[in-house]
């Protein structure tokens, strides 16, 4: 079997593995221990797909919390909303992949890990899988109910109906953090306590970055 054929086979296996992230994540994250170039290339496309789709769901959730347009903004159409969701979702996905990976890398290195930045990026990307579930199951209902009001302040999504979807986003975020914890533990073969400490360090860096960003943008 040629190297290319073997890579294609491994890539198909990764596509088949993705649903198991939601019910048997430790087995999937354990596969990331193979940090060879061939193994990394084989899982690249499935990983990018997860990060991109999750980014769209996360962007819509963020927009619902902080709508970018005034309620009386008349030029917003379904096409604009779709394009902005796709482009913005790609940017959010990239941020999760690169910045989220950097935070996990710093957290793991702080506890003595010797693995590389690429492994941390892959953990961060796969950990966003719950938001793909949100995109498939919740976002169509949310858009069907509220439409472009998701992008407007004081729109029809304000109130108990919108709060239900915000709660679903919070649940998906908590789930993603649990997956990141499992990913650290499975790849590093650490105890739960040490893995949680690494995730805590990553969270501290995230809070620091968020605070600095807010301070700079609020001037």
VENZIZI-V131857 format. One line per field, one symbol per residue. ss: DSSP state (~ for helix, > for strand, _ for the rest). phi: phi as a letter, one per 30 degrees, with the letter a starting at -180 (. if undefined). burial: I if it has 24 or more other ideal C-beta (glycine too) atoms within 12 Angstrom, else O. A space follows every 10 residues. Layout:
ss = ???
phi = ???
burial = ???
This chain:
ss = __~~~~~~~~ ~~~~~~~~~~ ~~__~~~~~~ ~~~___~~~~ ~~_~~~~~~~ ~~~~~~~~~~ ~~~~~___>_ _______~~~ ~~~~~~~~~~ ~~~~~~~~~~ ~~~~~~~~~~ ______~~~~ ~~~~~~~_~~ ~~~~~~~~~~ ~~~~~~~~~~ ~>_______~ ~~~~~~~~~~ ~~~~~~~~~~ ~~~~~~~~__ _~~~~~~~~~ ~~~~~~~~~~ ~~~~~~~__
phi = .ddddddddd ddddeddeed edbbdddddd ddddcddddd ddcddedddd dddddddddd dddddbedbd ecdcddbddd dddddddddd dddddddddd dddddddddd cjdcdcdddd ddddddddee ddddddccde dddddchdde ccdhddddke dddddddddd dddddddddd dddddddchc dddddddddd dddddddddd dddddddcd
burial = OOOOOOOOOI IOOIOOIIOO IIOOIIOIII IIOOOOOOII IIIIOIIIII IIIIIIIIII IIIIOOIIOO OOOOOIOOOO IOOIIOOIII OIIIIIIIII IIIIIIIIOO IOIOIOIIII IIIIIIIIII IIIIIOOIIO OIIOOIOIII IIOOIOIOOO OIOOIIOIIO OIIOIIIIII IIIIIIIIOI OOOOIOIIII IIIOIIOOOO OOOOOOOOO
